[in-house]
Amino acid sequence: MLEKNQVPKWYFTTQKEEAKGLNRADVIVAIQPEEAKFFRRLVKKIKTVITVGHLVSLAPPTLNKKPEPKLLFIGSSNPINVHGLNYFLKEIFPLARSQCPELQLLIAGGICDAIADQEGCTKLGAVENLEEAYSLSDLVINPVLFGTGLKIKSIEALGYAKVLITTSAGAVGLEEGKNTAFFVADKSQEFAERILEILNNSILFNQIAENAYNYAAKLNQNNLKSLQQILSKSLN
């Protein structure tokens, strides 16, 4: 019915209507710093705008491990995910497999129904237990090329101590951890080279996995602190 009436799949509104809603609030909560800046510009009155990011599950890394030649992508079938994964399958995956023929890509989530079958790929379908899904691979990819807001799948992978390779679009809101807690690669050749570098360097792999976990834990602490500040003000 939504498609028939040409209504977008996601809810949207105008800046004017968004500002109207925000001006009713005593406290405005943003999910990442850039969004907080946008909200401050949008509201007419002086408002308390604070950032509370996404809280993720944490699973410490298994250290001194040699990474297996498996990649994991988890996502829904939204157009941004489909576009990004198709880009990866067309431009990056063949490059990486030409140097590492045993490399496999595991695909999980609703996106499985929107992606064509391809050699080297295994579709897992919908997953009920995220921890089990993340346990299937040491490396996680998020090759989205556009989109706004914090990418939940990126921070989620870090919480499970996975080595994440993503794009600048996939790292929005997580810039502080760039190339220390995860890798950013915006060109197909660079993306493929990062995959191969990690697979061939166990020391680098283990260091980034540990950094990823520590970074996610730090973000959780900061977000909980911000949330507690909001609640304490509301109760006073």
C-alpha positions as CSV (number, residue, x, y, z in Angstrom):
1,M,0.0,0.0,0.0
2,L,2.9,2.4,0.8
3,E,4.5,1.8,-2.6
4,K,1.2,2.1,-4.4
5,N,0.7,5.5,-2.9
6,Q,4.3,6.5,-3.5
7,V,5.0,6.9,0.2
8,P,8.7,6.3,1.2
9,K,9.5,3.2,3.2
10,W,10.9,5.3,6.0
11,Y,9.1,8.0,7.9
12,F,10.2,11.5,7.0
13,T,9.2,15.1,7.7
14,T,10.2,18.6,6.8
15,Q,12.7,20.6,8.8
16,K,9.8,23.0,9.8
17,E,7.7,20.1,11.2
18,E,10.8,18.6,12.9
19,A,11.6,21.9,14.6
20,K,8.0,22.2,15.7
21,G,8.3,18.9,17.5
22,L,11.7,19.5,19.0
23,N,10.6,22.9,20.4
24,R,8.0,21.1,22.5
25,A,10.7,19.1,24.3
26,D,12.7,20.1,27.5
27,V,15.6,17.8,26.5
28,I,16.6,16.7,23.0
29,V,18.5,13.5,22.7
30,A,20.7,12.9,19.6
31,I,22.3,9.6,18.6
32,Q,25.6,11.1,17.4
33,P,27.4,14.4,17.6
34,E,26.6,15.6,14.1
35,E,22.9,15.1,14.7
36,A,23.2,17.1,18.0
37,K,24.8,20.0,16.0
38,F,21.9,19.8,13.5
39,F,19.3,19.9,16.3
40,R,20.9,22.9,18.0
41,R,20.7,24.8,14.7
42,L,17.1,23.8,14.1
43,V,15.5,24.8,17.4
44,K,14.7,28.5,18.1
45,K,14.8,28.3,21.8
46,I,17.8,27.4,23.9
47,K,17.4,23.7,24.6
48,T,19.5,21.1,26.3
49,V,20.8,18.8,23.5
50,I,22.8,15.8,24.5
51,T,24.2,12.8,22.7
52,V,23.3,9.3,23.7
53,G,24.6,6.8,21.2
54,H,23.5,3.2,20.8
55,L,24.3,0.8,23.6
56,V,25.7,-2.5,22.4
57,S,26.3,-6.0,23.7
58,L,29.9,-6.7,24.6
59,A,31.8,-9.9,24.1
60,P,35.6,-9.8,24.8
61,P,37.9,-11.0,22.0
62,T,39.7,-14.3,21.9
63,L,43.3,-13.1,21.7
64,N,46.3,-14.8,20.0
65,K,44.0,-16.0,17.3
66,K,44.6,-16.5,13.6
67,P,41.8,-15.0,11.6
68,E,39.8,-17.4,9.3
69,P,39.2,-16.3,5.7
70,K,35.5,-15.5,6.3
71,L,33.7,-12.2,6.1
72,L,30.3,-11.4,7.6
73,F,27.7,-8.9,6.6
74,I,24.5,-8.5,8.7
75,G,21.7,-6.3,7.5
76,S,18.1,-5.7,6.5
77,S,17.0,-5.3,2.9
78,N,16.8,-1.5,3.0
79,P,18.1,0.1,-0.3
80,I,21.2,1.5,1.3
81,N,22.3,-1.9,2.5
82,V,21.5,-3.6,-0.8
83,H,23.3,-1.0,-2.8
84,G,26.4,-1.2,-0.6
85,L,26.6,-5.0,-0.6
86,N,26.1,-5.2,-4.4
87,Y,29.0,-2.7,-4.7
88,F,31.1,-5.0,-2.5
89,L,30.2,-8.1,-4.4
90,K,30.9,-6.5,-7.8
91,E,33.9,-4.3,-7.1
92,I,35.7,-5.7,-4.0
93,F,35.0,-9.3,-3.4
94,P,36.5,-10.5,-6.7
95,L,39.7,-8.5,-6.0
96,A,40.1,-10.1,-2.6
97,R,39.3,-13.6,-3.8
98,S,41.8,-13.4,-6.7
99,Q,44.5,-13.3,-4.0
100,C,42.7,-15.5,-1.5
101,P,40.5,-18.0,-3.3
102,E,39.3,-19.6,-0.1
103,L,37.7,-16.3,1.1
104,Q,34.0,-16.7,2.0
105,L,31.3,-14.1,2.6
106,L,28.5,-15.0,5.1
107,I,25.4,-12.9,4.6
108,A,22.7,-12.7,7.3
109,G,19.5,-10.9,7.8
110,G,16.6,-9.8,5.5
111,I,19.1,-8.6,2.9
112,C,19.5,-12.3,1.8
113,D,16.3,-12.1,-0.1
114,A,17.5,-9.0,-2.1
115,I,20.9,-10.3,-3.2
116,A,21.6,-12.7,-6.0
117,D,23.5,-15.9,-5.4
118,Q,27.2,-15.7,-6.0
119,E,30.2,-18.0,-5.7
120,G,31.9,-17.8,-2.4
121,C,28.8,-16.4,-0.6
122,T,26.6,-18.2,1.9
123,K,23.2,-16.8,2.8
124,L,22.2,-17.5,6.4
125,G,18.8,-15.8,6.3
126,A,17.3,-14.2,9.3
127,V,19.2,-14.7,12.6
128,E,17.6,-14.8,16.0
129,N,20.8,-14.8,18.0
130,L,23.3,-12.0,17.0
131,E,26.1,-13.4,19.2
132,E,25.9,-16.7,17.4
133,A,25.9,-15.0,14.0
134,Y,29.0,-12.9,14.9
135,S,30.8,-15.9,16.2
136,L,30.8,-17.3,12.6
137,S,33.4,-14.8,11.4
138,D,36.3,-12.8,12.6
139,L,36.0,-10.0,10.1
140,V,32.9,-7.9,9.5
141,I,32.2,-5.6,6.6
142,N,29.8,-2.6,6.2
143,P,30.4,-1.3,2.7
144,V,27.5,1.2,2.6
145,L,28.3,4.2,0.3
146,F,25.8,6.7,1.6
147,G,23.3,7.4,4.4
148,T,23.2,9.5,7.5
149,G,23.2,8.8,11.2
150,L,25.0,6.3,13.4
151,K,25.4,2.9,11.7
152,I,24.2,0.5,14.3
153,K,25.7,-2.5,12.5
154,S,29.2,-0.9,12.7
155,I,29.1,-0.3,16.4
156,E,27.5,-3.6,17.0
157,A,30.4,-5.4,15.3
158,L,32.9,-3.5,17.5
159,G,31.0,-4.6,20.6
160,Y,31.5,-8.2,19.6
161,A,35.3,-7.5,19.1
162,K,35.2,-8.1,15.4
163,V,37.6,-6.5,13.0
164,L,35.4,-4.1,11.0
165,I,36.2,-2.8,7.6
166,T,33.8,-0.1,6.5
167,T,33.5,3.1,4.5
168,S,33.4,6.7,5.6
169,A,29.6,6.5,5.4
170,G,29.6,3.4,7.6
171,A,31.8,5.1,10.2
172,V,29.6,8.2,10.8
173,G,29.5,9.0,14.5
174,L,32.5,6.7,15.1
175,E,35.3,8.8,13.7
176,E,37.4,8.7,16.8
177,G,38.0,5.0,16.3
178,K,39.0,5.3,12.7
179,N,42.0,3.0,11.8
180,T,42.6,2.2,15.4
181,A,39.4,0.3,16.4
182,F,38.3,-0.4,12.9
183,F,39.4,0.3,9.3
184,V,37.9,2.7,6.8
185,A,38.4,2.2,3.0
186,D,36.5,4.2,0.5
187,K,38.0,2.7,-2.7
188,S,37.5,-0.8,-3.8
189,Q,41.2,-1.7,-4.2
190,E,42.0,-0.3,-0.7
191,F,39.0,-2.2,0.8
192,A,40.3,-5.5,-0.7
193,E,43.8,-4.8,0.4
194,R,42.7,-4.2,4.0
195,I,40.9,-7.6,4.0
196,L,44.0,-9.4,2.8
197,E,46.3,-7.4,5.2
198,I,44.3,-8.5,8.2
199,L,44.0,-12.1,7.1
200,N,47.8,-12.2,6.7
201,N,48.8,-10.4,9.8
202,S,47.6,-12.1,13.1
203,I,49.3,-9.4,15.2
204,L,47.4,-6.6,13.5
205,F,44.2,-8.7,13.7
206,N,44.4,-9.3,17.4
207,Q,45.3,-5.7,18.2
208,I,42.4,-4.3,16.2
209,A,40.0,-6.8,17.7
210,E,41.1,-5.7,21.2
211,N,40.9,-2.1,20.3
212,A,37.4,-2.6,18.9
213,Y,36.1,-4.1,22.1
214,N,37.7,-1.4,24.2
215,Y,36.3,1.4,22.0
216,A,32.8,-0.1,22.1
217,A,33.0,-0.4,25.9
218,K,34.1,3.2,26.2
219,L,31.2,4.3,24.1
220,N,28.8,2.4,26.2
221,Q,30.2,4.0,29.4
222,N,29.9,7.5,27.9
223,N,26.4,6.9,26.7
224,L,25.3,5.5,30.0
225,K,26.7,8.5,31.8
226,S,24.8,10.9,29.4
227,L,21.6,8.9,29.9
228,Q,22.0,9.0,33.7
229,Q,22.5,12.8,33.5
230,I,19.2,13.2,31.6
231,L,17.3,11.0,34.1
232,S,18.7,12.7,37.1
233,K,17.7,16.1,35.8
234,S,14.2,14.8,35.0
235,L,13.8,13.5,38.6
236,N,15.0,16.7,40.3
